[in-house]
Amino acid sequence: MPTSEVLCVILGGGRGSRLWPLTAARAKPAVPIGGKYRLIDIPLSNCLNSGMDRIAVLTQFNSASLNRHVAQTYHFDLFNKGWVQVLAAEQTSDVSGWYQGTADAVRKQLGEILSADPEHVLILAGDHLYRMNYSEMLEDHREHDADITVAVKPVSREEAPRFGILQRGSEGFITDFVEKPKTTAALRPFECAGDPSLPFLASMGIYLFRTPVLVELLASDHVDFGKHILPAAIRSHRIFTHSFHGYWEDIGTIRSFYEANLLLTRADPPFRFHDPESPVYTHPRFLPGCRIYDVDLNEVLLADGCFLEGARIDHSLIGHRSVICTDVEMSDTVMMGADYYESEAPGRPAGAPPIGIGPGTRIRGAIVDKNARIGHNVRIEPFPLRSDVDGPCWSVRDGIVVVPKNAIVPDGTVIAPP
C-alpha cells in the first residue's frame, strides 16, 4: 500500500501541567522514557517503520530540547526524499496567538501542511507509548472509502472517563461519540457487547483525514479534534474505526508515566523498545558499557554508561550516565540519568554534591529527573495516593516523589510523609 501521499503531523502538546515538574523545562514529548529514549521517539519511529517519512512536529511550550533532539536525531541523506520538520507556534500576518487546542494547532499550520500537497494527513499525539503500523490503518481507510479513520481500542469501565468513547455501527463506521464521559448515564449508551472487562471503545487520538475533508472541517472555529471536530463530523462524513489490540498507554500524568516505566523492568514487559522489524530510534550517544562493582540488582532496566558501586537496587529503571554510590538502597524508582558526567558538567554549584545518588541514601517510590544531585544519607519515601505536595527541591504528585531536573538535594534530607 503506497504511503508516500501521507503527511504525518505529530502534536507536541500543551503546557503538560499534569506531568509537571517533568515538564517544567521541557515539552511533554521531550520527557525521557525507557532509560535512553524520549516520548517523541515513539510516534516518529512508528511513522518511519510504517514507510511514512514526511513528518511535521508541531511544537509550542518549552520546545528547545524537543527541537534539538529532533534535529540531531531525525535527518536523512541526499538519496532519501523524506524529512522531519519542526513547525513552531508563531505569529504571522494571518495568525496570532498560541495554539488553543489540537485542531487549532493544525489549523494554524495548515499552510505549511498543504505545501507538502498530501493526499491524506495523519494526526498523532507525541506522548503515547505503543507500536503501530500506520500503513494498515491507511489500508483500512482506503478500502472503506473513509473521509476520516480513527484508531480505537477496547477499554475498561474504570478507564473510560479518560478517553473519547464511541459507538460503532455494523460496518465499522462511528455512529456516536462522547468526549471523556464522567457519569454512568453518559457512558451507558456506549457499552458494547463482547468482552465484559473491556466494554467500551476508546479513541486513541490517532486520526487519518483525507486532506480536503481536514481543510473543510478546520474552516470552523472548533479548537479540538476530540471535543469538537469528531462529534460535529459524524453526521456529515464517513468516519471509520481502525481497531488496535496491542499495548498502548497515554503518558498523561505522573502516575501513568511512573507505572509505564516500571513495567519495562519486567522479564516479559508489555512493551519492548527492541523489535528487529520495528525498532524505536533515538539520538545515538556512543556511551561506554556500565561499570558495576559489588551491586545487588533485581528486576532492573539499566541504560548505557552507568557507574554503580556497592548498591542494592530493586524494581527500578536506571537511565544513561547514572551514578549510584556505595550503601545506596533503591526500589520502585525511575532514575532518568544525566546529560553529562560530572567531569563534563558546566560547573558544580558551591557546596552541592556530585551528579547522581550519594552514599548511604535510601530511595523508594520516586522519579529522579536528569542531572539531579542527591547527597549523602538522604531518605525518600512515597506518600499516600493522591497526595500533592511541593517542597524546596522536590514535589509529590499522586503520592510519587519527583526530584526535578538539575535539582540539588542536600546531605541528610528526609522526604517522607509526616
Residue pairs with C-beta under 8 A, 6 or more apart in sequence:
1 135
1 138
1 139
1 142
3 50
3 51
3 52
3 134
3 135
3 138
4 54
5 118
5 119
5 120
6 52
6 54
6 118
6 119
6 120
6 121
6 122
6 134
6 138
6 208
7 54
7 55
7 56
7 113
7 116
7 118
7 120
7 121
7 122
8 43
8 47
8 52
8 54
8 55
8 56
8 122
8 124
8 134
9 55
9 56
9 58
9 106
9 109
9 113
9 121
9 122
9 123
9 124
10 29
10 40
10 43
10 44
10 47
10 55
10 56
10 57
10 58
10 124
10 125
10 126
11 58
11 102
11 105
11 106
11 123
11 124
11 125
11 126
12 27
12 28
12 29
12 40
12 57
12 58
12 59
12 60
12 61
12 63
12 66
12 126
13 27
13 28
13 29
13 60
13 61
13 125
13 126
13 127
14 28
14 60
14 61
14 99
15 23
15 61
16 22
16 23
16 27
16 28
16 31
16 61
16 62
16 127
17 23
18 252
18 253
18 254
19 28
19 31
19 127
19 251
19 252
19 253
19 254
19 257
20 395
20 397
21 369
21 395
21 402
21 404
22 31
22 254
22 257
22 367
22 369
22 402
22 404
22 405
23 31
23 61
23 62
24 62
24 404
24 405
25 62
25 65
25 405
26 62
26 65
26 66
26 405
27 59
27 60
27 61
27 62
27 63
27 65
27 66
27 126
28 39
28 126
28 127
28 251
29 38
29 39
29 40
29 57
29 66
29 126
29 127
30 38
30 39
30 40
30 62
30 63
30 65
30 66
30 69
31 38
31 39
31 127
31 251
31 257
32 38
32 319
32 336
32 337
32 370
33 39
33 42
33 129
33 251
33 257
33 260
33 261
34 261
34 264
34 273
34 280
34 301
34 317
35 264
35 301
35 302
35 303
35 317
35 318
35 319
35 320
35 336
35 337
36 282
36 285
36 303
36 304
36 319
36 320
37 273
37 280
37 282
38 66
38 69
38 282
39 126
39 127
39 128
39 129
39 251
40 57
40 66
40 69
40 70
40 126
41 73
41 280
41 281
41 282
42 128
42 129
42 130
42 131
42 280
43 124
43 125
43 126
43 128
44 55
44 57
44 70
44 74
44 84
44 281
45 278
45 279
45 280
45 281
46 124
46 130
46 131
46 132
46 133
46 134
46 278
47 53
47 55
47 122
47 124
47 134
48 82
48 281
49 133
49 277
49 278
49 279
50 132
50 133
50 134
50 135
51 135
52 122
52 134
52 135
53 76
53 80
53 81
53 82
53 83
54 82
54 83
54 116
54 118
55 74
55 82
55 83
55 84
55 85
56 84
56 85
56 86
56 87
56 109
56 112
56 113
56 116
57 66
57 70
57 84
57 85
57 86
57 87
57 126
58 87
58 88
58 89
58 99
58 105
58 106
58 109
59 66
59 67
59 86
59 87
59 88
59 89
60 88
60 89
60 98
60 99
60 105
63 86
63 88
66 86
67 86
67 88
69 283
70 84
70 86
71 86
72 283
73 281
73 282
73 283
74 84
74 281
75 84
76 82
76 83
85 112
87 109
87 112
89 98
89 99
89 105
89 108
91 97
94 111
95 108
99 105
99 108
100 223
101 223
101 224
101 225
101 227
101 228
102 123
102 223
102 224
102 225
102 226
103 217
103 218
103 222
103 223
103 224
103 225
103 228
103 229
104 223
104 224
106 113
106 121
106 123
106 214
106 218
107 218
110 215
110 218
113 121
114 211
114 215
118 211
119 210
119 211
120 138
120 141
120 208
120 209
120 210
120 211
121 208
121 209
121 211
121 214
122 134
122 137
122 138
122 206
122 207
122 208
122 209
123 206
123 207
123 208
123 209
123 225
124 205
124 206
125 205
125 206
125 250
127 250
127 251
127 252
128 204
128 205
128 248
128 249
128 250
128 251
129 247
129 248
129 249
129 251
129 260
129 271
130 204
130 244
130 246
130 247
130 248
130 249
130 271
131 246
131 247
131 271
131 275
131 278
131 280
132 151
132 206
132 244
132 246
133 278
134 206
134 208
136 242
137 149
137 151
137 206
137 208
137 242
138 208
140 146
140 149
140 240
140 242
141 149
141 208
141 240
141 242
144 171
144 172
144 173
144 238
144 240
145 238
146 173
146 208
146 210
146 238
146 239
146 240
147 209
147 210
147 213
147 233
147 237
147 238
147 239
148 207
148 208
148 209
148 210
148 213
148 230
148 233
148 237
148 238
148 239
148 240
149 207
149 208
149 239
149 240
149 241
149 242
150 166
150 174
150 203
150 204
150 206
150 207
150 208
150 230
150 239
150 240
150 241
150 242
151 203
151 204
151 205
151 206
151 207
151 241
151 242
151 244
152 166
152 168
152 201
152 202
152 203
152 204
152 241
152 242
152 243
152 244
153 201
153 202
153 204
153 243
153 244
153 245
153 248
154 192
154 194
154 195
154 198
154 199
154 200
154 201
154 202
154 245
155 163
155 165
155 198
155 200
155 201
155 202
156 197
156 198
156 199
156 200
157 187
157 199
157 200
159 200
159 202
160 181
160 187
160 190
160 200
160 202
161 180
161 181
161 182
161 187
162 180
162 250
162 252
163 180
163 202
163 203
163 250
164 177
164 178
164 179
164 180
164 202
164 203
164 205
164 226
164 230
165 177
165 178
165 181
165 187
165 190
165 200
165 201
165 202
165 203
166 174
166 176
166 177
166 178
166 190
166 201
166 202
166 203
166 241
167 174
167 175
167 176
167 177
167 189
167 190
167 201
168 174
168 175
168 192
168 201
168 241
169 175
172 240
172 241
173 238
173 239
173 240
173 241
174 230
174 234
174 239
174 240
174 241
175 234
176 189
176 190
176 234
177 203
177 230
177 231
177 234
178 186
178 190
178 231
179 226
179 227
179 231
180 226
181 187
181 190
187 200
190 200
190 201
191 199
191 200
192 199
192 200
192 201
201 241
203 226
203 230
204 244
204 248
205 225
205 226
205 250
207 225
207 230
208 242
209 217
213 233
213 237
217 229
217 232
217 233
217 237
218 229
220 228
220 229
220 232
222 228
222 229
222 232
230 239
233 239
247 270
247 271
249 256
249 260
249 271
250 256
251 257
251 260
253 397
253 398
254 367
254 397
254 398
254 400
254 402
255 397
255 398
255 399
255 400
257 334
257 367
258 334
258 367
258 400
260 271
261 317
261 334
262 315
262 316
262 317
262 332
262 334
263 269
263 270
263 271
264 271
264 273
264 301
264 317
265 299
265 300
265 301
265 315
265 316
265 317
266 299
267 299
273 279
273 280
274 280
285 304
285 305
285 320
287 304
287 305
287 320
287 321
288 304
288 305
289 304
289 305
290 302
290 304
290 305
290 306
290 307
290 308
291 306
291 307
291 308
292 306
292 308
292 309
293 308
293 309
293 310
294 309
294 310
295 308
295 309
295 310
295 311
295 312
295 313
296 311
296 312
296 313
297 313
297 314
298 313
298 314
298 315
299 314
299 315
299 316
300 313
300 314
300 315
300 316
300 317
300 318
301 316
301 317
301 318
302 318
303 318
303 319
303 320
303 322
303 337
304 320
304 321
305 320
305 321
306 318
306 320
306 321
306 322
306 323
306 324
306 337
307 322
307 323
307 324
307 356
308 318
308 322
308 323
308 324
309 324
309 325
309 326
310 325
310 326
310 327
310 328
311 324
311 325
311 326
311 327
311 328
311 329
311 330
311 357
312 328
312 329
312 330
313 324
313 328
313 329
313 330
313 331
314 330
314 331
314 332
315 331
315 332
316 330
316 331
316 332
316 333
316 334
316 335
317 333
317 334
317 335
318 324
318 335
318 337
319 335
319 336
319 337
319 338
319 370
320 337
320 338
321 337
321 338
321 339
321 340
321 341
322 335
322 337
322 338
322 356
322 357
323 338
323 341
323 342
323 354
323 355
323 356
323 357
324 330
324 335
324 356
324 357
325 356
325 357
325 358
325 359
325 361
326 359
326 360
327 359
327 360
328 357
328 358
328 359
328 360
328 361
328 362
328 363
329 361
329 362
329 363
330 357
330 362
330 363
330 364
331 363
331 364
331 365
332 364
332 365
332 366
332 382
333 363
333 364
333 365
333 366
333 367
333 368
334 366
334 367
334 368
335 357
335 368
336 367
336 368
336 369
336 370
336 405
337 370
338 355
338 356
338 370
338 371
339 370
339 371
340 355
340 371
341 355
342 348
342 354
342 355
342 356
345 355
345 371
348 354
348 373
349 408
352 373
352 408
353 373
353 374
353 375
353 376
353 408
353 409
353 410
353 411
354 373
355 371
355 372
355 373
356 372
356 373
356 374
357 363
357 368
357 374
358 374
358 375
358 376
358 377
358 378
358 411
359 376
359 377
360 376
360 377
361 374
361 375
361 376
361 377
361 378
361 379
361 380
362 378
362 379
362 380
363 374
363 378
363 379
363 380
364 380
364 381
364 382
365 380
365 381
365 382
365 399
365 400
365 401
366 380
366 382
366 400
366 401
366 402
366 403
367 400
367 401
367 402
367 403
368 374
368 403
369 402
369 403
369 404
369 405
369 406
369 407
370 405
370 406
371 405
371 406
372 403
372 404
372 405
372 406
372 407
372 408
372 409
373 407
373 408
373 409
374 403
374 409
375 409
375 410
375 411
375 412
375 413
376 411
376 412
377 411
377 412
378 409
378 410
378 411
378 412
378 413
378 414
378 415
379 413
379 414
379 415
379 416
380 394
380 401
380 403
380 415
380 416
381 401
381 415
381 416
381 417
382 399
382 400
382 401
383 389
383 396
383 399
383 400
383 401
383 416
383 417
384 399
384 417
385 398
385 399
386 398
386 399
387 396
387 398
387 399
387 417
388 395
388 396
388 397
388 398
389 395
389 396
390 396
391 415
393 403
393 404
393 407
393 408
393 409
393 410
393 413
394 401
394 402
394 403
394 404
394 407
394 409
394 415
395 401
395 402
395 404
396 402
401 415
403 409
409 415
